Amino acid sequence: MRSFGKRHRFSSQKCRTPKRPPSQSYVSQKYEYDFLNNINNIVSDYEPRLILNGDETQLKSVNIPRCVWGNVSGQGWRKVIAKGDPKKGITGLVTIAASGNILPTLYIKKGKTTRCLESLSCDGVDEIGTFSNRGWSCKEAMLFYLHSIIAPYTNNEASVLIWDVHASHQCERVQSHTQ
């Protein structure tokens, strides 16, 4: 194993994880209590179909080879390398309701015009595409999401959308549309 590691420039290191201090402080307990209290109020005040949780993630592209070489006539295995640029991904925003309903996925692609969306082949039923300068969520993409996915699903009824604290979710323009 060591010779294999030397040949392929691998090194063996001990796994180290930072130790977290116990979160038993008064502040963290109060935050946890307040959070759970707020969630309980939401669950009692809204129908499950109107309690929504949305989150973005990067979807990475990988070029898949058209054919794969395998063990042929005892000649041994051939290596297949699928190359892909981890920076060339798109953002997917997935939303699910507490009732289990999965809303259409919003794909955010890097681009400046709708032309960049041609390669997505979004049919508008289970997925919808938009674009941003960096391919990540921004206030314009979030406003598009609210108008194209959330509003039609909720029929503009009062609902709860649980997001993380990304800047595109917290900006004034987006917040004013969620009130």
Summary of the structure (lengths in Angstrom):
residues: 179
radius of gyration: 23.0
end to end distance: 60.3
largest distance: 68.6
contacts: 394
relative contact order: 0.13
helix: 35%
strand: 20%
